[in-house]
Amino acid sequence: MDLAWKEPFFSALKLQYVEGVGISYSPGCIIAKCNLVDCIKMTPEFIDLVKTAEGHEYEFGDYAVGRYAWILEDVKRLEKPIPARGDLSIWEWDGEVK
């Protein structure tokens, strides 16, 4: 939570800010939907590419050789979090997402 108050994280999370509470988030909930289109193993070359990319991608990730990056498309934040029991691996939600 300490990191949530620092930039660029606060700007990304400010929609979750509640006066008198701080950053409020919904653990155990689906907060967005997306399509996973690729999975790339981290190499020094890929990490250098991410460092020079537009935006704050590098600050938000753990880019170390040997890890993997998920390439997402069509990412959409949900209007309201949906309570869901997840899994430690990739899983698909079989309920309705609005």
C-alpha positions, 0 to 999 in steps of 0.5 A, a space after each residue: 500500500 505504501 507504493 500506491 501513494 507514489 507516482 506513477 502508481 497513485 495516478 493509475 490508482 486514483 479512481 480507487 481513492 476514497 476520501 478518509 479511507 485512502 486507496 480502496 481496492 477489492 481483493 478477491 474480485 475481478 476488476 477488469 477483463 482482457 484478452 491474453 494474446 501472447 506470453 514472452 520470456 524476458 531477455 535482456 533485449 526485450 527488457 531494454 525494449 520495455 524500458 524505452 516504451 511509452 508510458 510507465 510499463 517498466 515501473 509497473 512490472 518485474 522485468 527480470 531475465 527468465 520471467 514472462 510478460 503477458 501481452 494483453 489486448 482489449 483491456 477494459 476496467 469493469 464498472 463494479 468489481 465482481 466477487 470471484 474465487 480465482 486461481 494461482 494460474 491462468 483461469 477463465 471467468 465463466 460468469 457474465 461481465 458487464 
